[in-house]
Amino acid sequence: KVSESVREKAWKTYESLSAADGALACNKKKKETWGVCIFIVAIDLDEVTFTFTELLKSINISVCTFFQFLKEVDVNMDTVSTKVDSTVSRLKKKYDVLFALYHKFERTCGLIYLEQPSSEISAELSSVLVLKNYWITFLLAKGKVLQVDDDLVISFQLLLCVLDYFIKLSPPAMLKEPYKSSVSAVTINGSARTPRRGQNRSSRTAKQLDTDTKIIEILCKEHDCNLDEVKNVYFTSFIPFLNSAGIVASNGLPEVEVILKQYDELYLKNKDIDARLFLSHDETLQPDVIACSQLETTPLKNNPDEEINILPQTPVRAAMNNIQQLIMILNSATDKPSDTLIMYFNNCTVNPKDSILTRVESFDHIFKKKFAEAVGQGWAEIGSQRYKLGVRLYYRVMESMLKSEEERLSVQNFSKLLNDNIFHTSLLACAVEVVMATYGRNASQSDSTSAETDLSFPWILNVFDLKAFDFYKVIESFIRAEPSLTREMIKHLEHCEHRIMESLAWQSGSPLFDLIKQSKEREGQTDQPEPTSTLNMPLQHNHTAADLYLSPVKSPKKKASGPPLSATSTPDVQPAVIPQTQKPQKSTSLSLFYKKVYLLAYRRLHTLFLHLLSEHPDLEPLIWTLFQHTLQNEYELMRDRHLDQIMMCSMYGICKVKNVDLRFKIIVSAYKELCNTNQETFKRVLIREEQYDSIIVFYNLVFMQKLKTNILQYASSRPPTLSPIPHIPRSPYQFSNSPRRVPAGNNIYISPLKSPYKFSDGFQSPTKMTPRSRILVSIGESFGTSEKFQKINQMLCNSECQLKRSAEVGAAAPKPLKRLRFDIEGQDEADGSKHLPQESKFQQKLAEMTSTRTRMQKQKLNDGNDTSASEEK
């Protein structure tokens, strides 16, 4: 099947791989290497004459092993092109989604169908046949109506539609409860079924089948899926698919051969993964534990009352939980501005209400159109539903922000801010991005960023025609204003912020370059976006979105020794005209942006440095100084480029001048292993206008030419003054992961709010919020009498008394438990007991176990008859 041109070029690639450094693995796997070479060349030449599955079968290798081996053979940066990387990324995402959905599908069918139905059911309707029919119909539907391969949630909603359709067509004798009763009820209300070969079992009209929603309601409840969304998918996408594919409800179960033929055509056209092979558990589609990023799985739920959020979760369950939590938060929010917001609007010099409502409505049409273009024309209404959730979040966060500003500044007139178009567009885009990211959870949590139809960030920027630098300004205030954001969403927004700082804000046309230019012109070239003297100060600030969008603002003089102070006045109350003698004000948004960029840059550099140069600690401050100097003084090198490109060049340049043997190939190999990296970063670097090449070419032709004089200074006896190492704080967006122990010896912990929740009957249940404990108290939830609080107070009082007594007798105060006691050899911090050095490890462990058991027994006696003591075990 391979063309002659592909074969010739693939052979040259094969020979170069066999001769390259580290070619041992290639020589041992000659057949696999040959297959990979054919794959690479066929994609590069646009001459793919075979399917991906056919290739896997020919070289007898699984999907995951193939991807891993492809990574290994990319020994030189030019072996695998970015075009191949993009294709592989799309295949990975598609495989991850199909793998997650098939296992969910298999388990779900086990809950719906009897393994051995009664003898009156024809042998043709065995569970194997049903499974095959369902799965192939779903694959065909997914391929026909969905343009995105990696959208797990929409794919799962479509799968529920397929399940609903087939359950209605199945004889009740095949089904388990509650599906059996529901189908029987529909049959009685519709028309009788006859079991003879199942030919007339579905003589109800298609209309009756379509309008009956009992089954879909059960499926949605079972899987925590939004009923309205699934019904929307059913009527706007699934029914049109059935009609276009010639599958009519009155014919009974569709003929497998008809569906097979249509899917075969689709598969041969796409030339990718033959997902029918999941049915036979084909080894080419099974995950390799070592080679593949492991997909999370959870035990089958046997007992309806059993806790369903057993961690780790399946990708589908995790996605449904996140969506449910978002919907619960927004259920109380409104689609229109609240009375409080209207009050703020009325207090403005120029009332912004009409412009806000017009903007929201205008973007509704734009978003709906763009969503349909990306996902498929039948999905426009789904896009509109998601946008409406975003609008609710937008109004909710806006109100929270204005309340905070009022408390901070004691003013109520926010006319300038609320009439700022970029502020509103950014805030709305951020709210919609939170919704999109909640729904757009991938089956694999990798952060690769190719796939042309990807709806993830920065797709939202194109929809709202928004500059990345403007979007960045709202992120931190958004997170602070919405305390109900899940941990995943906070991490996602932080990731968006990093993407902006590392590359998106540096694209041509970004307002960032104008701000830097203004900053440089303010006091001549001596002025800096952010002085290096502030690098080693803590990143503490009280700036809000208002400061950043209306910046520059008049700020008090900052002392070099202290942290930067916040802007204490809003632009609304500043004088309208700046005196001629006064210099232009410094931009708050630029200053804060540079501080955060420096922090991100140093963290990245430090991580890579530890991988490569830990034996040369003296080099790190030199590399950092060159890196920081480039960002500050040669910022044009960042235009349409990536922060990590400057980082790798800085590292290579210093090693070169200091005669430390570190080749670019080694730097790139280590960089590939870091989190959130993309191969395109080092394979496709801008050299000059519209010309791209590898990072080595960029270093030689651009970076080194620009910084040659500066780099050579590091070889002299008087090197440049070293830049301070940035103060590394804890992320402002993260809270403590672990329950915090109240010091004093008693087992009392304070645990942060955790997600996902278990949702039952429309209410949040805090079963996953706290560590396992004897007394469980959830603040904000009714838990019965006040006895628990009294007991906690008593325990804390006893602890305080013990501390006082120990202080009085001069004993050292017990230390808070910083590490688990088995981290410290021979010491049990929990009860303060120590072990003699001559004791064996076995004796020490035995003593620790005895000590723990004694404490537990004492606790039981103290608890008395408290029946709630065993509520979580």
N, C-alpha and C positions, 0 to 999 in steps of 0.2 A: 504493500500500500504506500510505501514511502517513495517520493519522487527522486530522480537521479541527483538533482541539485542539492536536495536536503541530505542525501546519503554522502555525497562528496564533502560537503562542508562539515557534516557531523563527524566524519572520519578524521578530518584535520583537528577538530576540537578534541576528539578522543585521544589522538596522538599527543597533543599539547598537554592534556591532563595527565597522561601516563608518564610524561617526561618532567612534569612540574614537581616542586618541593612537596613533600608529604603525599606523594602519589601512591604510597603503599596500599591504602584502602582501595584505590581505584584498580590497582593491578590484581587485588584479591577478588574484586567484584567486577570482572570484565563485562559480563552480560548486562548487569545493572548500569554500569557506566555508559555502555553503548546505548542503552535505552534512554538514559538521561540526556545524552548528547543529541540524539534524534529529536527528543522533546524540545530542547532548547532551540535548536536550529529551525525546526518546523515552525515554531511560534515567531521567531525573528524574521523568517522569510515569508510569513503568512501563507505557508503551504501545509497546513495541518490536514492530512488525508486519512486520519485515523482518530478514534475516540480515545479519551484518557483511560477509560477502563480497558480497552483493547491493549493499550501499551502496558498497563499494569499486569494484565494476564500473560502477555508475551514474555515479560521478564520475571514473572512470578514474584511479585512484591506488593505489599499493601500500600494504601494511600499514605498513611503516616510515615512509613519507612521510606517511601519515595521522596516525600518532602524533606525529611531529615537528610537523606543521602544527597539530594540536590544542594542542600546547604553546605554539606561537607566538600563537594567537588568544586564549589565556588572559591577555589584557593586564590585566584587572582581576581581583581575587581572587575575585569572585563569578561569573565567566563559566562556569567549569567547577567543578562541585560535587565534594565528596569522594566522593559516590556514583559519579560518572562516573570519577573517578580510580581508584577501586577496580575498576570494570569494566574499564578500560583496562589496569590492572596485571595482572589475570587473563588478559586477551587476549594481552598481551605475553609472559607466562610460557608460555602454551599455544603460542603461535607459535614461541617460541625452542626449546621442547622438540621440537615437530613438525619444525621446520627441521633441527635437529641429527640427529634420528632418521631423517628421510627420506634425508639425504645419506649417513648411515652405512649405511642399508638398501640404497641404490643401489650403493654400493661393494662391500658384502658380496655382493649378488646377482651382481655381476661376477666375484667369486671362486668362486662356486658353479656358475653356469650357463655353458654354451658359448654364444657369440654366434650361431653357425650350427650347430645340431645336425644330426646325420646325417639323410638323406632319409627314413629309415624313420619318423621322428617326424612326426606330423600337423602341418599348418600351424596348426592351432588351438592348438598348444602352443608358440607362438613365445614368445621371451623377453619381449616386450612384454605379452602376455596374462598370463604368469606373474607378472610384476612387478605388474600391475594387480590380479590376484587376491590376491596376498600382501598388498599395501599396504592394500587396502580391508578385508580380513579383519582385519588388525591394528587399523585405525582403529575398526572395529566392536567388537572385543574390548576395546580401551582404553576406549571410551565406555561399554561395558556393565559391565565389572568394576572399573574404576578411578574413584573419586570425586575424585581429585586430578589436576589438569591439568598440574601443573608438576613432577612427580616423574620425573626423567630416568632414574634407575637402574631403578625398578620397570617403567617403560614399556619400557626396553631389554630387560629380562629377559622381558617378555611378547612382545616382537618376536622374540626367539630361540626362544620356544615356537612361534610362528607359522612361522618358518623351518623348524624341526625337523619340524613336521607336514607341510608341503608338500614338503620334500625327500623324505620317506618315500613320498609319493604320486607322485613324479616318475619317469619312465622313466630308467634309468641312462644311456641314450645322450645325455640332455640335460645330464648333470652332469660337472663337472671332479673331479679327485681332490682330497682323499681321499673325497669324498662318494659318488662313483660306486661305488667298491669296497664301501663300507659298505652302500649301498642294494642292491647286487647280492648281498652276503652275506646280507642279511635276506631277500631274495626267494627265494634258494635254500633258506634255512632255513624260510621260510614257505610260499609257494606260487608257482608260475610266473606271470610276467606275459605278457600278449599285447599286442603293439603296435597291434592294429587299433583305430584311433581312441581308443585308451587306455581303452576302456570297462571292461575286466576287469583292468586293470593293478593293481588294488588290492583283490583279493578276500580278502586277509587279514582277519581279524577286527579290530575296533577294539581289543580287548584286546591283541593282538599288537603293534599299532602303538603303544599306550600304554606298554607295558612295555619296548620296545626303546629303550635309551638311548644307543646308539653315536653317532648323529648329534649329539645334544645335547651329548655329551662333546666331540666335535670342535669344535662351535661355541663351547662355553665355554672350551676351551683356546685357541682362536684369538683370542678377545676378552677373555682374562684375567678371565673371569666365574666366580663361585663356583658349582660344579656342584650342590651340595646346594640352594642357594637357588633356582636355575632349575628344578630338578626339583620343588621344593615349589610354585613358581608354576604349573608345568605341571599337576600333579595336583589342586591345590586351587582353582585359578582358571580355567586355560585349558580343561581337559576339561569342567567344568561349563558354561562358555560355549559350547563346541561343541554340547553337548547342548541347551542352551536356545535356541540359534540355529537348531537343526534341521540342523546341518552334521554329517553322519555319514561316518566314514572310509571305509566300504565303498562309498560312492557315487563314489569317485574325487575328482578336483578339484571343489570346490563350483562351482555355476553362478554366474557373475559377477552375473547379473541378480538372483538371490536376495539376495546380499550387498549389492548396490547399493541395492536397495529398502529393506533394513533400515537401512543407513547413512544414506540420504536422510531417513528418518523421524527418526533421531537428530539429524542436522544441523539439520533444520527445527525440532526441539524446542529445541535449545540456542541456535539463532539466532546462531551464531558463525562460525568459519572453516571453509570447505569444503576440507578437507585433501586431497581427491581431486585438486585442481588442481596439487598438487606433481608428479603423474605427467606432466603436460603442460608442466611448468616455466612455469606461468602467471605473467605479469609481476606480478600483484597480490601474489604470494607470494614474489617475489624480493627479497632484501635490497638496500636502497639504501645504497651505501657511505658516503655523507655523512650521511644521515638516521638510519641504524640503528647501534646499537652493534654493532661488527663481531664476527661469530662466528668463533672460531678454527678454522682448517682445517689439515690436514696432508696432505702428498703421499701418494698411494696406495702401499701397501707392495708393491713388485714382487718383491723378493728375500726369501725366508724368513729368510735370515741377516742381512738388513739391519737396522740399528738402528731399532727401532720408536718410540722416544721422541724423534723429531725434533720440536723445538719450533718454533712453537707447536703445541699438541695440539688435537685435536677435543675438544669437551666430553665425549663418551662415553668416549674414551680416557683423558682426565684423571680422570674419575670412577672408571673401573675401576682405574687405577693407585693412586689414593688408597685405595680399598677393599682392594686386594690388600696394600698396605703395612700397613694396620691389622690385617688378618687375620694377616699374618706376625708382627707384634708380639705379637698375642694368642694365637698358636698354642701358645706356651710357657707361657701363663698357665693357671690352673685355674678351674673353676666354683665351687670351695669354698675356704675360707681355707687358706693354706699352713701348713706346720709352724711357720714363723717367726711367722706371725700368731697361731696357736694359743698359742704361747709367750707372746706379748704379752698375749693374753686371760687366760691363766692367772696372769700376774703382777699382774692387776688386783685391787683390793680386792673389787670386785663383778664377777664374770666376765660380759662382755657377749656371749659367743658365741651363746647361745640367742636373745637379742633381735635380734642382727644377722641370723642365719639366718631368723628369722621375718619380719623386715622385708623382706629380699630376696625371699622367697617371696610375701609379700603384694603387693608392688609388681609382681611378675611378672604376676599376674592383672589388676591395675589397668591396667598398661601395655598388655597384650595387648588388653584391652577397648577402651581409648581409641584405640589404633592402628587397630583394625578399624572403629571408628566414623568415623575420619577418612579412611581409605583405601578401605575396602570390607570387607564381612563375610568375604569369601574370603581376606583377607590377614592374619588373626589370627596364623597360625603364623609368617609372615614377621616380624611384630612381635615375637613371642616369641624368634625367633632373634637379632634385633638387641638385644633386652634382655639376652640371655645374654652377648653380646659385651661389653655395657656392664658387666655384673656382673664379668666377668673383669678388665676395666680397673679397676673399683672396688677389688677386692681387691689388685691389683698396686700401685695408687697409694697405698692405705692403708698397705701394708707399707713402701713407700718413705718415706712421711711419718713413720711411727713410727721408722724407723731414723735419719732426720735429727734427729728430736726427741731421741732417745736420745743421739746424738753431741753435740747442742747443750746438753743439760741434765744428762747423765750420770745419768738416772733411767730406770727400766723400768716403773714403775707409772703407766699412763695411764688409770686407772679413770674419772676424771671426764670426760675427753674421749671415751673409747670407750663411755661410757654416755649420751652426749649425742645425743638423737634428731635434732635439727636438723642437727648436724654430719654424721651418717651419711646423712640424706636428701639434704643438699646435695651430698655427695661422690658418692653414687650417681647423682643427677640430672645432675651434671657429666659423669660417665663415660658415661652414656647419651646425653647431648647431643653428646659428641664422636663417638660412633658414628652418631647420627642425622644430624649435619652432614656426616660423611664420605659417607654414603649419599645425602644430600639435596642434593648439589651441583646447582645449577641450570644449565640450558643457557646462560643468560646470567648473568654474574656481577654483575648489578645488585643493589643492596641494598634494593629497594623492598619494602614490608612490608604488603601488604594481603592479598588472597586468603584467603577464609574457611577453606579446607581446608589452609592452609599448615602443615606440620609443623615449620617452623624455629622457633628461639627467638623468643618466650618460651613456645611451646606446652608445653615440658617442665615449666614452672613450674606450669601448671594440672594436668598429669598427676600430679605429685608433691605438689600442694597446698602449694607452697613460696613463701615471700615472696622477692621479688627481692633485697632487702637481705641476707637470709641466704645466698642463692645466691652473691652477690658475694664473700662472705668466703672462699670456698674456691678461687676462680679462680686467684689468683696462686700459691698453694701447690701447686695441682694441676699447673700448668705447670712449676713448678720440680721437682716430684717425678717427672715423666714425661719424661725426656730424648728419648724416641723420637717425641714428637708432631711431626707434619709442620708445615712453615711455615704451610700453609693452616689447620691446626687452631689453631695459636697465634694467628693473626690472627683466626680466628673467635671464639675465647674472649675475645680482647681487645675485639672488636666487641660481644660480649654484655655485657662489663663496662661499655663505653661506654653501651649502651642502658639499663643499670640506673642508671648515674649521671645520665644526662640526663633520664630520666622514670620508669622503672619503680619505682625505690626511693622516689619521691615520691608514689606513689599512696596514697589514703586507706586506712588499715588497715595501713600499713607500720610496722614497728618503729622505723624511722628517726626518726619524729616524737616517739615516747616518749623515745628516747635524747637528742634535742636538748633536750626539755623538762627531762629530768633534769639535763642539762649546765647549762642556764640556772639551775636551782634550786640547783645545787651551792654556788655562792658568790654568789648573787643574779644580777641581770641583767648584771653586768659580765663574767661568765664567757662564753667563746665556744667554739663547737664546735672551732674551730682558730684560734689567734691569728694575726693578719696578720703578726706579726714572723717567723713561720716560712715565709712564702710564698717568700722569695728564697733559702731554703736548699735544697740538693739533696734530692730525694726518695729518701733512702736509709733503709732500715729492714730489720730482721731479723725482723720479726713474721711468725709463721706462722699457719696456720689455727687451731691450738690457742689462740694468743693472742686471735684475733678472736672465736672462738666462745665462749670462756670469759671474755671481757672483761666488765667492767673488771678489769684486773690491776694488781697493785702494781708500779709502775715507779719506778726511781730518778729523782731530780730531774734535769730536763734543763736544760742551759745554753743560753741564747738564742743563743750564738755558734756552737754546734756542731750537727751533725745529730742528729735524735731517736735516743735509744738504745733498744735492744730490751728487752722484758720479760725479766728474768733469773730469774724463778721461776715455776713452774707453779702454777695454783690448787690442784693436788693437795697441795702442800706448804705452803700458806698456813695461818695460824691459822684455826680454824673460826669464831670470833666476832670481829667488828671492834669495837674499843673504842668506847664512846659518844662520846668526844671527837673521834675521827677522822672527817674528812669523807668522804663517799662518793667512791669512786675514779673517776678519769676513764676514760671508755671509749676503749680503744685502737682498736676497730673504727670508732667515730665520728670520731675524730681522723684516722685514715688515710683514711677515706672522704672527708672534707672536703678534705684535701690533694689527693687525686686529682681531686675535682670541680673545685676551683679550677684545677688544671692543664689539665683538659679544657676548662673554660670559657674560659680565656685563649687557648688554642690556636684554638678556634672563632672567638673574637672577633678575634684577630689575622688569621686567614685572610679573614674577611669585611671587616675594616677595610682590608686591602691592596687588595681589589676595589673599594672604594667611596671611601675617604677618604685615600688615600696622599699627597694634596697637603696634608693637614692633620695632620701627625704629632703636633702638640701635643694633639690631641683624644683620642688613644688612651688615655693614662693617666687622663684624666677619665672616659671611658666605662668603663674597667676598674674604677675606684674605685666608681662607681655600681653596676655589675654585681656586684662583690664585696660591697659593702655590703648589697645586696638579698638575696644568698644567705645572708649571715651573720646579718643582723638582721631581715629581712622574709621569712624562709624559708617562711612560710605561703603566700606568693604562688606557691611552687613546687608546692603540693598539687594533684595531678591535672593538672599542667601540664608544660611542657617547658622544659629549660634554654635552648634557642635562642629561645623566646618572650621570656624575660627579657632575653636578649642583644640582640635586635632592638629591644625597647622602650628599653633603656638607650642604645643608639646613637641612636635617634630623639630621645629626651629631651634628650641633651646637645647634639645638633646644633640642636635647636629653641631651646634657651636660649642657645646661642652664635651664633645667626643664620646657621648654615650650611644652605644649601638642600639638604635631602636628604629626599625624600618616601618614605613607606612603600612605595609601589609600586616604587620603585627598589631599596630594601632587599630586598624580597621577590624581585624579579627576579634580583638577584645571589645571594641565598640559594638559589634554585632550582637554580643552577648548581653549588653545592658538592656534595661527595661525601656520601653517606649521609643525604640530606635527604628529607623526606616532605612533600608538599603539605598534608597535614592539619595540619601544625605551625602554619601561618599561616592556614589557612582555617577551622579548627575549634578555637577556644580557649575554655576554660571561662570564662564570665563570672560566673555564680553558679550555685547548685545546679541541675544538669541543664539549664542553658541555655548554649548555645554560639554563638559568632559569630566574625567575623574578628579578626585581631590588632589592627586599628585600633580596633575597638570595645573590645577588652580594654584597650588603652592608655588610651583616653579615660575609660572607666568604672571601671577597677580600678587599673591600674598608676600612672597619673598622680595619681589621688585619694590613693593610699596614700603616694606618694613626692614629692608636690608641693613640700613645704617643703625636702626634701633637694635636689631638682633645681634649685630656684631659688638655692640657695647657690652653685652653679657660675657664676652670673652676677655675683656680688658680687666685690668686690676681695679678699675673704678666703675663698677656696673651701675645702672640706674638705681635710684631710690626705690626700695621695694614697696609695693602697694600693701596696705593693711589687709589682713584676712577678714572677710565679712563676718559679722556676728551671726551665728546660725541659731535662730529661734526655733521653737516648735511651730509647726504650721498653724497660722491663725484660724484655720478652718476645721481643725480636727479636735475632737475631745478625747478624753482618756478612754482607752480601749477596755481596760480592766476595771473590775470593781475596786473601789478605793477602801482600804481597810481603816477603820477607826482605831487609832492606837490606844493601847491600854490593856491588851491581853485578852479581851473578849472577842468572840467571833462575830463582829458587827461590820458589815460592808455597805458602802453606798455605791450603787451601780448606775451608770448613765443609762438614759433611754436607749433601748436597742431595737433594731428591726431585723428581720421582718416580724410583724405581728401575726398572730393567728386571728383570722376573721371568722366570726361565727354570728349568724343572725344580724349581720350589719353592724356589729360592735367590735371594737378592738379589745382583744384579750391580752393581758400583759404576761402571758405564760413564758415568753422568752426574754423578759426585761431584766431579770435579776439573776444572780448566782443561786445555785441550789442552797436553800437555807432552811433553818428550823422555823423562823418567823419571817414571813414574807409580807412586806408592806409596799404598796404601790401608791405614791403620792398622787392624789387627784382621783382615786378610785375608792368607792365605799367598800369597806372590808369588815363591817360588823361593829363590834363594841370597841371601846377605847383601851381594852386590856392590853393589846399589843404595844401601844405607845407607852403605857405605864410600865410594862415589862422592860422595854428598851431604856426608858428613863432610869429605871432601877439598876439595870446592868451598867449604864454609863456612870451613875452616881457611885456604885460600888467600885468601878474602875478608878474614879477620881479619888475616892478615899484611899484605895490601895496606893495610888501614886503619891498622895500626900504623906501616907505613913512611911513609904519607902524613902521619901525625901527627908523626912524628919530623922530617920535613923542613919542618914548619910549614905544610903545605898544608891548606886547609880540607877537613874531612871531607865526603864526598859526601852529598848530601841524599837521603832516601828518595823514591821516585817518587810524588809526590802527585797529579800529573795526567798524562794521556796527553801525550806530547811534542808532538803536533800541536795541543794546546791553547795552547802557549806559542810565540808567533811567533819564529822564528829561533833556537830552542834545542832541542837534543836532550838531554834529561836522562838518557837511557839510557846514553849513552857520554860525556857531559860536553862534547861538542864544541859550539862556538859558531860562529855565522856572522856575517860582516861585514854591517853595515847596507846596504852598496851591492849585495850579492848579490840577484839576482832570486829570487822565490819558487820558480821552477822549479829554479834551481840549488840552493836550500836543500833542496827535496824530494829532488833527485837525490843530494845528499850524504847525506841521512838514509837513503835506500834503500841506498846503497853501504855505509854504516856498518853497517846491519842485516845485509846480506848477508855482510859480512866476519865479523861476530860469529857468524853461523850456520855459516859454513865452518869457523871455528876450533872451534866446538862439535862439529862432525862429526869433525874430526881427533882431538879429545880423547876422543870416545866410542869410537874404535877399532872393534873388531869387535863391539860390544855389539848383539846382534840384537834386543834388546827396545826399542831406541831409537825405533823407528817404530811402537810399538804403538797409539798414538792419533794419528790424523791428521785 
